[in-house]
Amino acid sequence: MTQQSEDLALITAKTLEHYNEHATEFWEGTRDHDVKQNIEALLRHIRGTSPLRILDFGCGPGRDMAAFHSLGHEPIGLEGSPPLAAMAREHSGCEVWEQDFLALKLPAGYFDGIFANASLFHVPRQELPRVLNELHAALKPEGVLFSSNPRGNNEEGWNRGRYGVYHDFESWRVFLERADFTELEHYYRPPGLPRERQPWLASVWRRNIVSDDLTMRSSGTAGERLR
């Protein structure tokens, strides 16, 4: 194992250890958070008919999956912490995949939307392009990615036992555009407060149809991916 891979393994292990140890506390502290604004931001941009297949990336204890399910959609959770994944299944009644953010195994062209609420900031900057490319590939053509991250001035490192990158919008936009996403909207949360009291940056992005997708569609082979 190289020094770089050792460092990444440590980042994953220690961050997941934090969530494993504080799973119940995390649920109690976040179960009543109102993220309706974020859920609506994702759903209104998806071009598709209900039920929509949505990946809740970093689903935690399952609060948002339960909300999507109650709206008649088909959410699937992805969570690296086994205790949180178990709680998510219990609270939502939905399928949850236990996967490390840095070792994803996602089906291609499968999801109408990806909801990454307070999760992608845990991906180290050096790995973010690869992870975004993997999320791009997991979306159907013109699928939608929502992300919400604690914002900052592009600091990176440990914060109370968890690893994070605190992007400003300009740097975040560069990462997403390089991964072949087009911005649909962005805003700061909580709503209605001065900017200095809005620590969360939310943004919505559409997967561009790259040349390979266009070729597949013109040849009639894209139908399988769009089902």
Secondary structure, DSSP 8 states (H G I E B T S, - for coil): --HHHHHHHHHHHHHHHHHHHTHHHHHHHHTT---HHHHHHHHTT--S-SS-EEEEET-TTSHHHHHHHHTT-EEEEEES-HHHHHHHHHHH---EEE--TTS----TT-EEEEEEES-GGGS-GGGHHHHHHHHHHHEEEEEEEEEEEE--SSEEEEETTEEEEE--HHHHHHHHHHTTEEEEEEEEESTTS-GGG--EEEEEEEE---HHHHHHHHHT-THHHH-
